Amino acid sequence: MIAHLSGVVRRAGPDFVVLDVGGVGYLVSVSATTRQTIPAPGGEFELHIHTVVREDQLALYGFASVEELELFEMLIQVDGVGPKVGLNILSAASLELLKRAIISEDPAPIRRANGVGARTAAKVIIELKPRLDALGEVEVIPRAAALAGDGVVPKAVESALRNLGFSSQEARTGLESVDWRSTPSTQEALATALKALGSG
């Protein structure tokens, strides 16, 4: 069972990378989050691997962080979520936003993933929320606290997100990802929100 690969990037596509390890090229499927961290061909890179072995296939799924691998392995234990859909979910938003969405029972970020409907999103939340709660890794900022003061900057960011085509719920999700306690500028807050919504 392959659990880790470290080698030289030979080529990469939108959702895969070919990693040369000791002269052997491994084709590894990756999420959009991990893809953003992969260097240009010739660069060295390492991946945490989940291996799927079937009668007619050996498939490798790679992640830049252990945290992303662990969430992937939780996702594929949910009925109706296979490796491909699991990668789609991880590609739909940042790791932190997905965890926060599950804990706060907000299906919107999960439903943005290709192949995920309302029923599957609900299953993900129902099955993973207790596990993430038990781990206690994510600080969930209540909606009211996240938008404390509800001043000019939050309103400007929400308006900008709506103008970019995000729904009202998505705009609110983006706003909740901003640490308003650090008093960010409109530009900083918008950049944070877009990154959390997977559009950075």
N, C-alpha and C positions, 0 to 999 in steps of 0.2 A: 504494500500500500504506500503510495507516494504522499508524503505530508508536507514536503518543502522542496522548492527548487531555487537554485541560485546559479545564474549564468549570464550569457551575453544575448541581448535582444537582436534577433535576426530580422524580423519584420513584425508589424503589428497592424491590425485593422480596427474598426470601430468597437468590436467586442471580443477580440482575441489578440494573443501575442505568441510568437514562436520564440522560445527561449532555448538557446544552445547551451547544453550542460555536458561538458566533456566530449563534445563532438556529436552529441545526439540532440536533435531538435524536437522539443516538446511543444505541441499545440495546446494552448491553455485558454479557455474561455474566461473572460473577465467582465466585471461590471464597469459602468461608465466612470464611477468614482476611482477605481483602480486604474483604468485606462489613462486617466489624466496624469497619473504619476509615473507612467512608463517612459523611459528616456528614448531618444532616437536610436535607430539601429547602430549597433556597435557599443552601446552603453551597457553597463552591468546592472542587473536587477535581480531581486529575489521576491518570491511569492510564497504565501502560505497556501497549501493545496488541499482541496477536497476531491477525492478520487471516487468516481462512480464506475463500477465494474458490472457489465452486463454480458450476456452470451455473445452478442455481436459487436460490442463496443467497450472501449476503455476511454472514459471522458475525464478530463482534468479541468477543475474550476479554481482559478487563482485569485488571491486577494492580497492587497498591499499591507493590510493590518490584520492582526489576530482578531480584533473586535469585529471587523467586517465578516471574516470567516465564521465566527461564532454565531452572528446573527443569521448568516446564510444557512448554517446547519440547523438553526431553530426553525427558520422559514420552511425548509423542505420537509420538516416533520409534520407540517400542517397538511391535512387532507386536501388534495387539489392543487398543491403547490409543488411542482417539480423543480429541478435545477434551473431550467430555462426561465420559468416564471419567477423563481427566487432571485435570479440575476436581474430580471426586469424590475423587480421591486427595489432592489438595491441601487439600480440605475435611476430610479424615479426621483430620488431626493437624497440629501446628505444622510449619513448614518445617524447623526444626532437628531435630525428632524424626524426620521422614521421611528426611532426609539421613543421620542417624545410623543409622536402621534399615536403610537400603540398604547402607551401608558395613559394618555389623556383621552383615549377612545375616539380619535379623530381619523376617520377612514380616508379623507381627501388625498393626502400624499401617497397612500398605498394604491388607491384607485387610479392614480395617474399612470401606473405601470401597465404596459401592454399585456393583455391577457388576464387582467384582474377586474372582476366585477364586484358588485356590492356584497354578494354572498361570500366570495373568497376573502375580501377585505375584512368582513366581519369575523370570519374564522381566524384570520391572522391575529386580530385584536383579542378575541376571546381566549385563544390558546397561548399567546405569547405575553399578554399583559401580566398574568401572575408570575411568570418567570422573570420578567424584567423588573417587576416590583420587588421580587425577592433579592435580586442582585443589587438593587438600590444604586445603580450607576448614574441614572439620569435625574437631574433636578428639573422638575416640571414647574414652570412659572405660571401661576394662575393667570387667566386671561386679563382679569382686572389689574393685577400687579404688573403684568407685562406692558400694559398700556397706561401705567400710572400717569396721571396728569392729562393724558390724551391731548397733548398740546399741538403746536403748529407742525413739528417735525413728523410725528406719527401720522397726522392727517395728510401731510404732503406725500409721505411714502405710500400710504394706502391709495391715494389718488394716482400716483405714478404707476403702481402695480396694476390698478384697474385699467389705466390707459394702455398698458402693455398687453392687455388681454386676459389677465388673471381674473378669476371669479371673486366674488366678495369673500367667500370662505377661504380661498387660496390666499387672498391678500391678508386676511386676518392671521392665517397660519404663518405667512412671511413675517408679519409684524411681531408675532410671538417669539420668533427666533432671535430678535434683536434684544440685546442687553441695554435697556433704556436707562439703567442705573449709571451707565458710563457716559450718559448724555452725548450720544453720537450726533454728528451733523446729518443733514438729510441725505447727502451723497453716501456717507458711511453706512447709514441705516439701510438705504436702498440696496447697496452692494451686499450687505449681510443677508437681507431678505431674499434677494435673487439667488444667492448661493445656496441658501437653505431650500429654495424651491427648485433647485436643480437647473437654474437658468443663468448661472454666473459665468 
